[in-house]
Amino acid sequence: MTDSYLNPPFRITRTSHVRLTVADLDASCAFYESLAGLCVSERTETEAYLRGVEEVAHHSLVLRQAGIGATCDAIGFRVLEPRDLDLAKAWFDARGDSAEWVERHGQGRTLLARMDEGFPFELTAEMTLMPRVLTDYAAHRGGRALRLDHVQAVVPDVEATGKGFLDLGFRAAEAIAEPTGRRIGLFLHRKNNPHDLVLAMGQGPRLHHFAFVTADLQSMFRACDTAGNLGFGPDVERGPGRHGPGNGAFVYFRDPDGHRLEMILPPMQFMDAEEPTHVWSSVEKHQIVPWGAPASQRWREEATPFTDVALSTEGDPARWVST
Ligand SMILES: [Fe+2]
C-alpha cells in the first residue's frame, strides 16, 4: 500500500477520455456509432465528441480530423473538484514537469501535463452534462458501449513511468513481473476496479488501446456481428477471450485509422485499501492468458503514437508480454 493512494497530492478519480486524430471523421464516426454504439454529443466539420450510453459527461472519446496520421493527442483523467486542478498545477510545477492551462470544448478548466519524457495527459473536474441514454433502448446500437473504463499505454520503462503515477495516488492493483522481480506490466487504478491506466513494456510512449465497458456477452457479440456487416470483420483483432489479470473478458477491434478499441464486460471490484498488489509471473503464460490463441504479433507490436511525442530509443517490442 502506498501512502499516496490514501493521501494523494490531488484527487484523480478516474480515466475520463481519450483524444484521437483521424483521417476521415465520417468513417470514424460510423465505426464508433454503429459498431461500438457510442452516442455523438456534438459534431463539427473537424471534431466529434462521443460518449457511452451510460455516460452523462460530454465526451469520453474525442475524434479530431487532421492530416497528421493516426495519433493520440492526450489521455484524460477526472479530478474530484476544481481546487484539485490548482493542487495539480503546483505539484507539477514543483517537480519541474510540463503543466499548462488549455481550453477544451465541453469541459471545464483543464490542465495539460506531461511527466518526464512520457505521454501527455489532461486533468479536468467538470464537463457539460448530456442526457443519459441508458434507458432509451431504441437509441442503442452495436455493442451499446456503456462507459470508458481504462487506457493502456506502452512505455519503455514500466517501473519509471509507474513511479510517476503511483506518486499521483494511483495504486497497482495487479502487476506482471519477470522472474527477476522486474515489473513489465502495471495495472494502476483510482476508481473501484483494477484499472484506469495500464502500463505495458515496449517501444513508446504509445497508446495501445482504450477500453469501453459493455453490459454482457450478447452486446459484445453484437459488436462483432456489426463489425462483419460493416466490413470490419478482419479488424476484429483479438478475442473474444479472457485475461488472467483483472479476470477481464475482452474483444479488440481496430478502427478505420488503426486505433485499437477494446470492449470488456463489467470489471471486478477492487477497492479495499489493505489488499496487496496481485503479481502475475511473466513466464506463467497459461495464467495470464488462460485459454484461446495467443495475441498476434500486430496486437503485441502495433500501437498509436502520441501527437508530437518522439518514441524513446529504449524499449524492446520483443519483450512485450501478452496480457
Ligand atoms: Fe485493456
Residues whose N, C-alpha, C, O or C-beta is under 5 A from the ligand:
A	BS01	LIG	Q152 A211 E262
